[in-house]
Amino acid sequence: MEMNAWRALRTVDVAGSQRARLEAWRHHRLWFMAESGFLIDGFESRPGTHPWQGEHLGKWLHAATLTWLMTREDRLRAELESNVKRLLATQLPNGYLGTYAPAETFVALPENVEVAEAHDDMDAAIASKRRAGWDTWTHRYNLYGLLTYERVFPNEAVVDACRRMGDLLIEVYGGNGADLTNYGTRKGISATTLLESIVMLYERTADSKYLDFAEHIVERMEANPALRLMSSLLTGGGVVHPGEGKGYQIMANLLGYLRLYGCTGKSEYLRTAVNGWNEIKANHLLVTGGPWTRHTDYNGNRECFARAEDFDPWEISVEGCCDTTWIQLCLHLFEALGERKYLDAAETTLYNSLHGHQHADGIRWCYYTAPNEVAPAFAGRVSCCASSMPRAMEMVASHLVGEIDGHLSIGTLAPCTVALSEAFGAGALTVEGDFPADPGAEIRFETLSRRTFTCEFRLPAGTTPLGVRVNGADFEVTLNRRGFYELRREWGTGDVLAINGRSELEGHVQAGEHGQRWVAFTKGPIALAQQVSSIPDDEPFHGCKPDDALAMLEPSTNGSYRIADTEIALMPYHLTCTDGSGPRTYFKCA
């Protein structure tokens, strides 16, 4: 498997629907969280009020730091600095930086087996149980958030705090110490999400003890028959069994394997991440890009992957944290391999499933959505998912244009402005268009000097190329092995690359429970759905073969589709998600 390191160029600004969604977060939820007190209270007044209260500050630091990279807002920088300073001030002499009472920390209770009844993260009584195994989880997100912040705002005090956290974790769980997989929920897979953050600490410090500890975590996972994520994925075992199939945590662990590959070069780590991605894409992903889960008699709860034959669009869930972590996995695999399919998948999830979770008021989010439901449950409360999803939005916005193999790599047709590096003449590149409504764009170069290089671009999923023009003249492009179209010439100020494409209408069949087959539709990268406020009793495609169902869709003047001989209109999935309505994305077919 050939590696192609893709490096993002700095996004200066975004426009269109992506900007509207980002601004809803940046102007509302970001400050709602910052001013709530909930981010820091659990650290400054231990114990916190919720077992995983500590995760929210690390997630906020990650998302808000990425926000600052684009906005450069003074007020936001001051808020970031204040929260980091206050967090570091709460670190104990032994390195502990959590929200638990002294007798209930992972240091005092490294193996939480005596409270197994509280290990279910869906347990309604868990909020009243301190000893519930989420203490290492807090340290995972502290490390992630602080190291992201420190990469932008270098600060040795932050690195020292991260080292002390890492050293304490090694003291408790390293070598012949306590078994990390005996701590936390879903057979320990929640605790082993530490893997990615520990590798990040190694990347920052180059201290081999952290890399050794990361591989020790993998050894512990492989020694636990209820985990063995790597063994399962290297031998075709899938993602339903390890850690009871807990979707969010499985993908978070895959991020750790991918980072481990980058530091060790060991192919089994890369193959684990790639095989996991392929398995989820093939068997656990909706046309909206949402990774679906369902509670069954062979897994733990509604946030766990189920087998494809247990699909029922009215019974399954998409957890917001799953959307986020899937997008992260897609983007990091794209950075490693440069293959178009990973960006296709991240973009599909963002513009459909994740945007369906976000309310227009900028405050409320859904913890869960479903492809078929009468009304999403938007809520303004603090939740893991509402803290996670802005991270994915900001990550996509920071991965729009980049550099790979000396090529200028344009990964989006969404309107944006990106700063060019010296290799591409410096200055800026601007993408103008109406994506995702229109799969075409004009890309304008405003450089400081002219340079000769290969420019490559990606067409969105489900899009057919119709033509490429440079400065008004037709230009031949070639499709490279990574799925990008490329052309080589001298580029400079005033040059315009015009891309024309057509979004294709496609039908997608999903087999499910009791042998029932379901059909759903996409237009380019956008999933289509009927807006409903109650469960419909009609089945317009009942008895139809999938191809016949697709032929029944008739375009309407407003860009939606109507099902022939009915009054049913299909529109972009995310538009159906309102306070009083939800989507019907999947329809029964023969």
N, C-alpha and C positions, 0 to 999 in steps of 0.2 A: 504494500500500500504506500503510494508515494505521498510525501509530505510537501505541502506548499503553504508556507507561512504567509497569511494575509494580515496586513497591518492597516488599521483604520486611519484615515486622515480626519482632521478635526472638523466636525460639523459646526458651522457658524450659526445656522438658523434653519428652521423647517417651516413649511407653509401648508396650506390646505387642511384636510381633515386630521392629519397627524399633528399639526400645530394646535388645532382646536382641542384635541384630546390631551395633549401635553399641558396646555395652558390650564385646562380644568384641574389637573393635578397640581401644577406649580403654583397657581394662585389660590387654591382652596385646600385640598387635602394635605399638601405639604405643610402649610402653616397651621391647619387644624391639629395635626399631630405635634408639631413643634411647640404649640402653645397649650397643649392639653395637660402637660405635666407627666403624662403616662410614660413618656420615653425614659425619663431619668428617675422618677420617684421610687421605683422598686430597688434601684441601686443605692440611693441616698437614704432611704428609710426601709431597711431590710426587716422582715421579709416583704416581698412584693405581694400584690393582691391576686396574682394569677400565676400558675406554674410556669408559663412561658412568656411572662411579661418582658423578660430581658431581651427577647429576640427583636423587639420593635426598634430599638435604638440603632442596632447594627444594620437593619434593613433600611432605616431612614437615612443613615449616614451614606450608605451605598447609593441610594437613589438621589439624594440631595447633592452629593458630590458630583454626580454625572450632570445634574441640572446646572450646577454652578459652572461646569466646564463650558456650557453653551451660553448661559446668560451673563456670567461674570458679575452677578449682582452683589453689591457690598453688604446689604442686609443679610443675605443668605450666607455669605462667608462668615460674618460675625456670629450667626446662629450655629453654624457648623463648629466653629472654634469654641464657642461657649459649651456646647454639648460634649465635645471631646474633652475639654478641660474638666468639666464636672464629672464625667465618667471616670477619667483616670484618677481623680481625687478619691474615688470610692474603693480603689483596689486595695486589698488587704496585703499585709507584709509577705504572706506566702504566695501571692500572685493571684489569689481568687478574685474574680470579677463577675459575680453573679448576683442574684436577687433572693437567695434562700437564707433562712435562719441558720446560724452556725451548726446546729446539731443535725441539719437536714441537707447540707451541701453534698456534692458528689465526693468531696474529700472525706467527710464523716461517714457517708453511706455509699461507697463506690459501687456496691452491687445491691441494687434495690429490690432483690427478689422477694423479700418478705412482704412487700406491698403490691404484689402482682395484680390485685384487683384494680389498682389505680393506673396500671400500665396502658389501659385502653384510652387513647387520646380522644375518644368520643364519649367517654364516661361522663354523664351529667353531673356527677358528684366530684369530678376532678378538681374544680376550682377551690374546693374546701380542703384538698389534700396537698400539703406541701411536698411530701416525699413522693413525687410522681415521675421522677426521672427525666426532667427537662433542663437540668442544670448544665450539663455539657452542651446542650443545644444552644443555650445562651452564649456560652464561650465560643461556639462555632460562629455565631453571627457577630459577636464582638470582634473577633479576629477579622472576619470578612469586611465588616464596615470600617474598622480602624485602618486596616491595610489599604483599602480603597482610598480612604481619605488621605493617608500619608503618602500615597503615590502622587497625589496632586499637591499636597501641602507638606513637604518633607519636614519631619519632626522626630528627632531621636527619642524623645520622651514617649512618643506613641510606639515606636519600635520596641523600646524597653518594656513597656507595658505588655505588648504582645508576646515578647520573649518570656516574660514571667508567667503569663497564662500558659504558654506552651510548655514551659518547664514544669509547672504544677501538673499539667495533664500527663506528662511523661512520668513524673514521680508516682502518680496514682495508677496509671494504666499501662505504663511501659514495661518492657522486660518481663519479669515474672510477677508483675503486679496484678491488680484486679483486672478481670475480663470486661472490656468495654461493652461487649455485646450482651452482658447481663444487666446493663443499665439502660433504662429508657424503654420506649414503646416498640411494638411490632417486632419482637424478637431481637431488639437492639439496633435495628436499622436506623432509628432516629438518632441514636448516639453516634453511630459511625459516619454520619454526615460531617463529622469533624474532619474527615479525610481531606476534603478540598481546602479547608482553611489552614490546616497544618502544612499542606504543600505550598500554599501561598506564603506562609511564614518562612518556609525554606527558600522560596524564590527571592524573598526580600533580604534574608540574612545570609544565605549561602552556608548556613550552619548545618552540617550533615546529620546532627542528632535529630533534627526535625524530619528530614527525609527518611531516616531510619525508623522513626516513630510512625510515619505514614505507612510504610510498608509493614510495620508491625500490626497496624490496624487491619490491613488487608489479610494478614495471616490469621488474625483473630476471627475475621469474617469467614474465612475459608474453613476454619476449625469448627464453626458452628453450623450444624446440619440445617438449621432453620434459616440461615442466611445464604452463604456460598453464592453470592450474586455473580462473581466472576466465573466460577465453575459452571453455573447454570447457563450463562450466556455464551460461553466458549464451547458448550456441548449441545446447543439447541434446546435448552431447557426453558427459556423464556423468562418472563418477569412476574408471573402469577404466584409462584411459590416463595421466592426469597423475601424475607421480611413480611410474609403474608401478602405480598403484592402491593405494599403501600406506595402509591404512585409518586407522590411528591418526594419522599425520601429515597426511593430507588433512583430517580433521576438526579437527585443531589449527590448520591454516591457515584453515579456515572460521571458527574463533573469531576469528582476527585480522581477517578481512574484516568480520565483524559489528562488532567494536570500532572498526574504521576508519570504518564508517558512522556510528556514534554520535558520532565526532569531526568528521567532514567533511560529513555529510548527503548524500554522493554515493550515489545510488540503486543504482548498479551493484554496490557493495559489499554492500548488503543483499540484492539479488537473487541475488548469488553464494551467500551463506550460505543463503538460503531455498531456492534451486534445489538446492543440495547436500543439504540436509536432505530435501527431497522425493524426490530421486533415491535416496538411501540408504534412506529409509523404504519406497519402492515396490519396490526391486530387490535390496536387500542386507540386509534385516532379518528375523530369525526371529520366530516367534510368542513366543519368550522375550524379545524385545527386544534380543537380541544381534546386533550387526553381523557378518555372516559373511564369511569370506575363504577363499581356496583357492589353492594354487600351481598354475599352469597354464603352458603354453608361451608365453603372451603377457604374463605379469607376472613379478615378481621372486621372491616367496617366499610362504609360507603365510599371511603377514600382509597380503596384497594382495587388494583386491576383485576378484572374478571375475564373469563374466557370469552372468545368471540361468540360462541354459541349461546351465551347468556345476554346478548345484546337485546335491549328493549328501550327505545328512545324515550318512553314515558317513565322509565324506572331508573335510568342511569344518571350519573352526576358528572359535572366537570368542576373540580375544585380550582379556585383561582390560583392557588400556589402551584398546581400542576401546570397551568398555562405558563406561568412565569418560568418555572424550572425547565420546562420543555423548550421555551424560547432561548434560555441561557444555553442549554445543551446544543441546540441548533447553531447558535452564533459561535460558540467555542469550537465546535466541530468544523464550521466554515473557516474560522481562523486557522485551524490546523491543516485542513485539506483543500480549501478553496473551491469546493464543489457547489455548484448552483443549487442543488436539491436542498441543502441545509438552509440557505436564505429563503428559498421558496416556502419551506415549511414554517420558518419563523414569521415571515410576512403574513402568511395565511392565518396563523393563530392570532397575531396582533389585530388584524383588520376585521376579524370575525369574532372569535371566541372571547378574546380579552376585552375588546371594545364593548362586547355585549355585557360584560360584568360591570362596566363603569356607567354610573348615572350622569346625566347631563349637568347636574348641579355641582359636580366636582368634588363632593364630599362623600356621597354614598357609593358603595360597591356591593356586589353580590359575593358572598362566600362561595356559593354553588350556583351554577346554572345547569340547564339541561337542554338538549336539542329540541325536545318537545315539552313545553310547559305553558301553563296559562298565565303566569306572571312571575318574573324573577323577584327574589326577596332582597331588594336593595336595603342597605342599612348603613347608618353613619357611625356605628360603633367601631371600636378598635378591634381588628381581627388580623390573624396571620396573613390572610389573603389580601386584605386591603393594604397591608404594609408591603406585600410582595409585588403586586402587579405594577405599581409605578416603576419599579426597578427594571422590569422587562420593557416598558415603554421607553425609558431612557436608554437602555442598552441598544434597542433597535435604532433609535435616533443617532446613536454614536457609531453605528456600523453601516452607514449609507454608501460611502465611497472610500476606497482604500488603495493600497499598493500591493502587488504580488508579482514576483518574478520580473520586476522592472516595469510591469504594466500598470497603467492607471485603470483601476477596476471600479466601475460604476455599478453598484449593487441594487440600485433602486430607480424607479421612474417617478417616485413621489417628489413633489416640489421641495427643494432645499438649496442651501448654499454651503459649500465646503471649501475650506482653505487648502490650496495646493502646496505641495512641498517644492523645494528648489528643483528636484528632478523633473518636475512637470511645468517649470516656468514660474513657480510661485504664484502669487495672486489668488484668484478664486475661480471656482466652477459653480454655475447655477443651473439647476434642473427646473424647468418650467413645464407645467402641465396640470391635468386634472385627475391624477391617479387617486383612488382606484377606479373612478367612474370611466376613465378613458386610458387605455394602455398605450399611450403615445406621449412623447415628450420632446422638448427642445432643450439641448444642453449647450450652454453658452460658456465660452472661455474668456476670462478676463485676466490674462497673465502679465507678469512683469517682463518676460522674455519669451522668445519662441524656442520650442524644443521639439525634437523628433522622438516619438515613442509610440508604443502600441496602446491604444485605448480599447478596453473591453467593457461590454455592458451586458446586463442580465435582463431578459424579458420576464415578466411575472408568470407565475404558474398559470397554465391554461390559456396561454396567449400565443397566437400565430404571428410570425413576422410578416409585414407587408412591404417594407422598404426602408432604406436608410439613405439619408441625404446629408452631404457636407456642404455647407454654404450654398444650398439650393441645388446642388448637382448630385445625381444618383451615385452611390458608392457601394462597391461590392464588399461584403463582410464574410468572414469565415467563422464557423462554430468550432471552438476549441474543445479539448477533451474534458474540461471542467464544466462545460455547458454554457459558457459565455460567448457572445459574438464579439469579434475583434477586428480592428482595422489599424493600420500603421501609416502615419504621415507626420508631417510637421504641424504642430498646433501652436496657436498664439491668440492674442487678444482679437476679439471680433469673430472668431470661428464659431460656427453653430453646427452641432450634430443633431439632426432631426431623426427621431425614431418613430416609426408608424407600426402599430400592431392591431390585432383584432382579438378581443376576448371571446373565447369559444364557450358555447353552452354545452354542458356535459351532464350526463346522468351517472349516478354512483349507486351501486347495489350493495347492501349489507345483509347478510344472513344473520338470523338471530334466534331467540328463544322459541322453542317448539317448532323449529323449522320455518318460521315466518321470514319472509324476505321483505326488505324495505328499500325504497328508492329515495334519493336526495339529489339535489341539483346545484350546480355551480355555474357561474358566469365569470370566466377567468379565475382569479383567486378568491372571488367573493361567493360565499354560500348564500343560497336563496331560501326563503322561508315564508310561510303564511303567518300573518299576524292574527293571533287568536286570544280571546279572553275567557273561553271555556273549552272543554275538551270536545272537539268536533265529532259528530256521529256519522259523517260521510267519509267514504273512502274512494276518491275519484279514480284511483288507479287499480282498484281491486280487480284481480283477474288479468291485468295487463302485464305483458312482458316489459322489461325495462326499456327496451328500444321504443316500444309503442308508447310508453309513458312520456319519454322525452319528446316524441313527435306531437304530443298533445299540448305542449307549451307554446303559447302564442305571444309574441312581443306586444307590449302596450306602449302608448305614446309617452308615458312618463318614465320609461326605462325599466319598468317591472315586467312581469310575465303573468299571463292569465292561463289557467288550465281550461282547455276547450270544453265547451258545453257546461261550464260552471261559472260561478261568480268568484272563484278562489283566485286571489292575486298573490304572486310570489315577489318578494322584495328582498333587498340585502338583509341578512340575518340580524345584524346588530340593530337595525332600525325597528325591529319588532319587539325589542326588549325595553319596555316602559313600565311605569308604575301599575298600569292597568292592563297590560297585554304581554304575551310571550310568543315564542315561535312554535310553529309546527314545521320542522325541517325534514323529517323522514315520514314517508307515506307508505302504507302497505301496498305491496304488489304481488303478483303471482309467484 
